[in-house]
Structures are given as structure tokens and as C-alpha cells.
Amino acid sequence: MPTKNIVTILAIETSCDETSVAILKCSGGAQRPRLDVVSNIVSSQIKLHAPYGGVVPNLAKREHQKNLPRILKLALAKADIKNPKTELDAVAVTHGPGLEPALWAGITFAGEKAQEWNLPLMGINHMEGHLITPLLENKSSIAYPALALLVSGGHTSLVLAKKLGEYKTIGETVDDAAGEAFDKVARMMNLAYPGGPLISKLARTGNRYGFSFPRPMILQKNYNFSFSGLKTAVLYTLRDLKEQKKAYTNNDIAASFEEAVIDVLILKTQRAIQEFKVKTLIVGGGVAANSRLRLRLGNMVRALEPRPLFALPEIRYTGDNAAMIGGAAYIHFLKKDFSSPNTVRASWKTLKAHATLEL
């Protein structure tokens, strides 16, 4: 470990359709780290995949391979890194979960750079990255134990954190994740890809109680989620409305659907906070950008007694980005924890992609 107080980490994220490279200057202890984002370049592939209505893994891989050298150059220039071999302390890369071809693009590139610069290579869990996002730029503080609601296109889970680096998943989706359900419902409504943000935009002016959609698994005592049935209910509602030639608006469908998803997320999260007596609620993942979810989670937290801290990421860090991977890497770097299932110090030849890596 470097003798200097500041650890400089270069991080790479290619788990899906964003190519991202970030450089962080980190300091402080593992439980109260300072995570200063010096550069965080993100290149989206939305236009590439939009005609297909979703991400095509091999196209994503090729685009990552094409973009990584350019994005790395931009990130190094913005951070004023002229000699990576002497100015960096480690290279971190997402090694799961995600689309395996896309993950391999990042791992291969990161391994080549780590070998070239003779730096440690760390494989980081994508979901731990999302969990760490409220700490980026030192915007939030966390008291433990904490509960993380991680909501993205591919994952919806509740994770207990005894401290940073020690996690237990207490609930997860059994079928469609929340973000995935948003995109699929948007497709039913003939909205452009990605549809999740468009659903949220329509919902702002819709009647949230215009349609009585189900709240799946809401009465079950576990903390798992299921949104497939809700998605199907929307499909049948749209079919019946068209067959019966009833007037309706996409705004009301979107608002009613969004409210059903958020009801489930809120109620399960609140019950977990109270049962496990957590001191902080952490929220992360792409769906954490949803303004209605942010509002209702905040209202829920303020109504609790005792009131937990509310650690919410900045909007710009809710989507996939390399800064979150660098932040998670620092926690493990400090502990010299290079052999846990979630982060591995590896040579460029031994680090592998894990599409279904668990946190």
C-alpha cells in the first residue's frame, strides 16, 4: 500500500451499454472515506441499441472496445495524469454482474493497462459500486448498520451493510427488476428506448390512481420483489382498453404503473428498516434517479422514529459509471482485501467476467 495519504485509482465500467473511465483521489478510513472524483467520463450507447429496443451484447462489446482508448485518454487528461505508472496506485474494473461480452471488453482492457503500468488489478462488483454512490464527492455520511435499496434495470435488491465491505442480501427480484419492468411497459406503450425515463415523465401529469394495478408480493413476509405480474396487468389493461375502445391516456397508465412499483419498493424498504433497526437508508442504481421514488423515500424516512439517515446519490451517479467502481475499489484497497468473492486482485490473465455475480 502506498505510504502517501492519497490513493489514486483508475476505474473502468463496461457492464452494459455505458463505456466509462474515472479517476478518483481517495483518502480517509474505510468507514468514512473521502472519495474525490477527479474525472468521470461516460459514453452512452443508447443511439446504437435504440433500433433493437434493448441492448445487444455483442454490439455493446464492440462499441466498448472502440471507445475505451478514447475515453481513457480523456479521463487521464482531465485528471492531469501524465505518467499513469507512477501517478496511479491501482486499476479497478467491473467484473460482474452484467452482460458477459461487455464485461470482458472492460476486463481485457483494464488487464492490459495494469500489466503495462505494473499496477494491481482489482475486479469490483457492479452492485457494490451502486451502493457506494451516495459517498462520491463526500455528499453523504453513513451510520451502521445500513440498508441499501439497489434498483436498476437488471437488479432490485435490499442489502444489509454491517459496514462497507460486509454485506448480506435480504431480498431480491425473483423475475423482472423494477427498471426492466419500466422499459417493458414503455415498449407496450410504443415509447422509444430506453423507456423508463419516458414513463416517469408521462407519470408527472397522470392520475396515479386511474388504474388499479397489483402490488406484487406486498403482503409476503420476505423481502423479495416481483414485477412480472404487474407488467402483465398493464399489458391486459392496454389490450382491454383498445378492444373496448375506451378513452385513456398514456399519462394515467404510466402514473398508475409507476405508483404501484414505488408502493412495493417503499413498503418493503420501510419494513426492513424497522425490523433490522438500521441507522441509514442507502439508495442506488439507475431507478434512483426517479423523482417520485426519491420524494416518497424521503417522506417515508422523515416519518420514521427513530429517523435513519438518508443517503441518496447525485442524479449524475445513479446510472452506470466508473466513479462508483473506483469508490468501491478504495474500500477493498484499504483493507488489502484482494481475495473476497466481490473483489479480486488478479493478474490480467486470471480475472474473469461473472454475469450473475452476487453481492
Backbone hydrogen bonds, N-H to C=O, Kabsch-Sander energy under -0.5 kcal/mol:
donor,donor_aa,acceptor,acceptor_aa,energy
7,V,26,C,-2.9
8,T,6,I,-0.5
9,I,7,V,-0.6
9,I,24,L,-2.3
10,L,90,A,-2.2
11,A,9,I,-0.5
11,A,22,A,-2.9
12,I,92,A,-1.9
13,E,20,S,-2.5
19,T,43,S,-2.7
20,S,13,E,-2.0
20,S,18,E,-0.6
21,V,41,I,-1.8
22,A,11,A,-2.3
23,I,39,S,-2.3
24,L,9,I,-2.4
25,K,36,D,-2.5
26,C,7,V,-3.1
26,C,24,L,-0.6
27,S,34,R,-1.9
34,R,27,S,-3.5
35,L,33,P,-0.6
35,L,135,L,-0.5
36,D,25,K,-1.9
36,D,34,R,-0.7
37,V,35,L,-0.7
38,V,23,I,-2.2
38,V,36,D,-0.8
39,S,23,I,-1.6
41,I,21,V,-2.6
43,S,19,T,-2.9
44,S,42,V,-0.5
45,Q,17,D,-1.7
48,L,45,Q,-0.6
49,H,45,Q,-1.8
50,A,46,I,-2.1
52,Y,49,H,-1.8
53,G,49,H,-0.6
53,G,50,A,-1.4
54,G,49,H,-1.1
60,A,56,V,-2.5
61,K,57,P,-2.3
62,R,58,N,-2.0
63,E,59,L,-2.2
64,H,60,A,-2.5
65,Q,61,K,-2.5
66,K,62,R,-1.9
67,N,63,E,-2.4
68,L,64,H,-2.8
71,I,67,N,-2.8
72,L,68,L,-2.9
73,K,69,P,-1.9
74,L,70,R,-2.0
75,A,71,I,-2.5
76,L,72,L,-2.7
77,A,73,K,-2.1
78,K,74,L,-2.5
79,A,75,A,-1.8
80,D,77,A,-1.0
81,I,76,L,-2.8
82,K,80,D,-0.7
86,T,83,N,-1.2
87,E,83,N,-2.3
88,L,84,P,-1.9
89,D,8,T,-3.1
90,A,8,T,-1.0
91,V,120,P,-2.7
92,A,10,L,-3.0
93,V,122,M,-2.6
94,T,12,I,-1.8
95,H,124,I,-1.8
96,G,124,I,-0.6
98,G,355,A,-1.7
99,L,15,S,-2.7
100,E,98,G,-0.6
103,L,99,L,-2.8
104,W,100,E,-2.4
105,A,101,P,-1.4
106,G,102,A,-1.4
107,I,103,L,-2.5
108,T,104,W,-2.7
109,F,105,A,-1.7
110,A,106,G,-2.9
111,G,107,I,-2.7
112,E,108,T,-2.1
113,K,109,F,-2.0
114,A,110,A,-2.7
115,Q,111,G,-2.2
116,E,112,E,-2.4
117,W,113,K,-2.5
118,N,114,A,-0.7
119,L,114,A,-2.3
121,L,346,A,-0.5
122,M,91,V,-2.8
122,M,120,P,-0.5
123,G,344,V,-1.4
124,I,93,V,-2.8
124,I,122,M,-0.5
125,N,342,N,-0.6
126,H,96,G,-3.0
129,G,125,N,-1.6
130,H,126,H,-1.7
131,L,127,M,-2.0
132,I,128,E,-1.6
133,T,129,G,-0.7
133,T,130,H,-0.9
135,L,132,I,-2.1
136,L,133,T,-1.4
137,E,35,L,-2.6
138,N,135,L,-2.2
139,K,136,L,-1.0
140,S,134,P,-0.8
146,A,161,A,-2.4
147,L,280,T,-2.8
148,A,159,V,-3.2
149,L,147,L,-0.5
149,L,282,I,-3.1
150,L,148,A,-0.7
150,L,157,S,-2.6
151,V,149,L,-0.6
151,V,284,G,-2.8
152,S,155,H,-3.4
157,S,150,L,-2.3
158,L,171,G,-2.5
159,V,148,A,-2.5
160,L,168,K,-3.1
161,A,146,A,-3.1
162,K,160,L,-0.6
162,K,166,E,-1.6
163,K,166,E,-1.0
166,E,163,K,-2.3
168,K,160,L,-2.2
170,I,158,L,-2.4
170,I,168,K,-0.6
171,G,158,L,-1.4
173,T,156,T,-1.4
174,V,225,F,-2.9
179,G,152,S,-1.6
180,E,152,S,-0.5
181,A,177,A,-2.4
182,F,178,A,-2.2
183,D,179,G,-2.0
184,K,180,E,-2.3
185,V,181,A,-2.6
186,A,182,F,-2.1
187,R,183,D,-1.7
188,M,184,K,-1.8
189,M,185,V,-1.5
190,N,187,R,-1.6
191,L,186,A,-2.7
199,I,195,G,-2.5
200,S,196,G,-2.0
201,K,197,P,-1.8
202,L,198,L,-2.4
203,A,199,I,-2.3
204,R,200,S,-0.9
204,R,201,K,-0.6
205,T,202,L,-1.3
206,G,203,A,-1.5
208,R,206,G,-0.7
210,G,207,N,-1.6
213,F,211,F,-1.4
218,I,215,R,-1.6
220,Q,217,M,-0.6
223,Y,170,I,-0.6
225,F,172,E,-1.8
227,F,176,D,-0.7
231,K,227,F,-2.0
232,T,228,S,-2.2
233,A,229,G,-2.2
234,V,230,L,-1.9
235,L,231,K,-1.9
236,Y,232,T,-2.5
237,T,233,A,-2.1
238,L,234,V,-2.6
239,R,235,L,-2.2
240,D,236,Y,-2.8
241,L,237,T,-2.5
242,K,238,L,-1.8
243,E,239,R,-2.5
244,Q,240,D,-2.6
246,K,241,L,-2.3
253,I,249,T,-1.8
254,A,250,N,-2.9
255,A,251,N,-2.5
256,S,252,D,-2.4
257,F,253,I,-2.4
258,E,254,A,-2.8
259,E,255,A,-2.3
260,A,256,S,-1.7
261,V,257,F,-2.1
262,I,258,E,-2.5
263,D,259,E,-2.5
264,V,260,A,-1.7
265,L,261,V,-2.2
266,I,262,I,-3.0
267,L,263,D,-2.5
268,K,264,V,-2.1
269,T,265,L,-2.0
270,Q,266,I,-2.9
271,R,267,L,-2.0
272,A,268,K,-1.9
273,I,269,T,-2.4
274,Q,270,Q,-2.1
275,E,271,R,-2.6
276,F,272,A,-2.5
277,K,273,I,-0.6
278,V,273,I,-1.4
279,K,145,P,-3.3
280,T,145,P,-0.8
281,L,309,L,-2.9
282,I,147,L,-3.5
282,I,280,T,-0.6
283,V,311,A,-2.1
284,G,149,L,-2.2
287,V,151,V,-1.9
288,A,151,V,-0.6
288,A,285,G,-1.7
289,A,286,G,-1.5
290,N,287,V,-2.0
294,R,290,N,-2.3
295,L,291,S,-2.2
296,R,292,R,-2.5
297,L,293,L,-2.5
298,G,294,R,-2.0
299,N,295,L,-2.3
300,M,296,R,-2.4
301,V,297,L,-2.6
302,R,298,G,-2.2
303,A,299,N,-1.1
304,L,300,M,-0.6
304,L,301,V,-1.2
309,L,279,K,-3.0
311,A,281,L,-3.1
311,A,309,L,-0.6
312,L,310,F,-0.8
317,Y,314,E,-2.0
318,T,315,I,-1.8
319,G,315,I,-0.6
325,I,321,N,-0.6
326,G,322,A,-2.2
327,G,323,A,-2.2
328,A,324,M,-2.1
329,A,325,I,-2.1
330,Y,326,G,-1.7
331,I,327,G,-1.2
332,H,328,A,-1.3
333,F,329,A,-2.7
334,L,330,Y,-2.6
335,K,331,I,-1.2
336,K,333,F,-1.1
337,D,332,H,-2.6
338,F,336,K,-1.4
340,S,343,T,-0.7
343,T,340,S,-0.6
344,V,123,G,-0.7
345,R,338,F,-2.7
346,A,121,L,-2.1
346,A,344,V,-0.7
350,T,347,S,-1.3
351,L,347,S,-1.4
354,H,95,H,-2.7
357,L,354,H,-1.5
